[in-house]
Amino acid sequence: MPTADLIWLNGEFVAWEDAKVHVLTHSLHYGTGVFEGVRAYETERGAAIFRHADHLDRLEKSAAFYYMDLPYSKEQLREATHELIVRNGFKSCYIRPLVWRGYGPMGLNPLENPVEAMVAVWEWGAYLGEEGKRNGVRAKVSSWRRISPESLIPHAKATGQYLNSVLAKIESVKAGYDEAILLDDKNHVCEGTGENVFVVREGEIATPGHTASILDGINRRSVIEIAEDLGYRVVERDVMRSELVLADEVFLTGTAAELVPVREVDDIEIGSPGPVTRQLQQAFDDALHGRSERYAEWLDVVPVPSRA
Ligand code: PPE
C-alpha cells in the first residue's frame, strides 16, 4: 500500500500512522459510513482535482441518505484536500474522503454517535492494471446481483453497501478474471464492482440508466458528455446480459479505474478495445489531464501557496 506523510482527520493534519479510530467505532460494526473516490492529475496549471465539487455533492447526498450531516462544509473539505495534497507534495494522487458514525453507543440506532470525517491521499496506479487499461480486462458476469433499491440505496456510496462489490470481486478474482459485472435484481446489466459499464454496437453507445440500480458515476456522466460532443448517439436504457457479448466494444468507467476496455466477457472475446473505446479513452484522458480546453471547468486546480 503506497502511503503519504499526512492524513486530514477531523480538522487536523496527522501523521499517516497516527490516523486511528476506536475499535467500537459504529461504522466498523455496522457499515455506517459514506465515502468518495476522487483523483487529482498533474496538469500544466498544477495538480488539478477532477470534478471535485461533484464528488463533494455526492458525498453530501450519500451522507443525507443515512441521516448524517457533513461535520465540515464542502468548502472546508475542499480546502483541506488542497492543503493535504500540497503538504504531502503530490502532483497527482487518489483522494479518499470518508464520513462515518464514530465511537458512541453500540446498537443499530446511530443517531447519537458523532459524525466524523477524514481525507486521505495516496498515489494509486492503474486500478485494473496497466495491461488492462491498454488492452482490456477479462470480466465475468457475477452470480451476485447488485444491491436492490428495495433493500439499500444504490445511489448512495456507503461503506456497508460495498460488501456486495466485495463478494462479486472475490468471486471473479478466484475464478481468474480481472473484474465482475453485476446484473441488477431484474436481470439487466448494472455495473462493475467499482465501475459503470458501457456497450458499443453499430456506432451506438448504451449504458444502464438510473433505474438499473447503478451508482451515478461521475466519470460515467463525463464520458456520456464527451461521447455526445464527439457526435455519438448515447442511450441510457436497459442492457441485456447477452448484449455484453453481442457488443462490438465494452468498456468500464470509474475514478479509480478511469476508462478501461473489456476484452472478454465470460471467456468470450468481444473485439474491444475497438475504435470507439480508443477515441473516448484519448478524449477522456485529455480532459483528466487538463489538455482539453472544452472541459477545463471540470478541474479544481490546487492553489500552491506562495513562499513569500
Ligand atoms: N459504481 C461503483 C459501485 C463504484 O464504486 C464506482 C466508483 C463507480 C460505479 C464509478 O463512479 P465514479 O468514480 O464516480 O465514476 N468506485 C470508487 C471506489 C473504488 C475502490 O476500489 O475503492 C472509485 O473508483 O474511486
Residues whose N, C-alpha, C, O or C-beta is under 5 A from the ligand:
A	BS01	PPE	G37 V38 E191 G192 T193 G194 E195 N196 L215 D216 G217 I218 N219 R220 T253 G254 T255 A256 A257
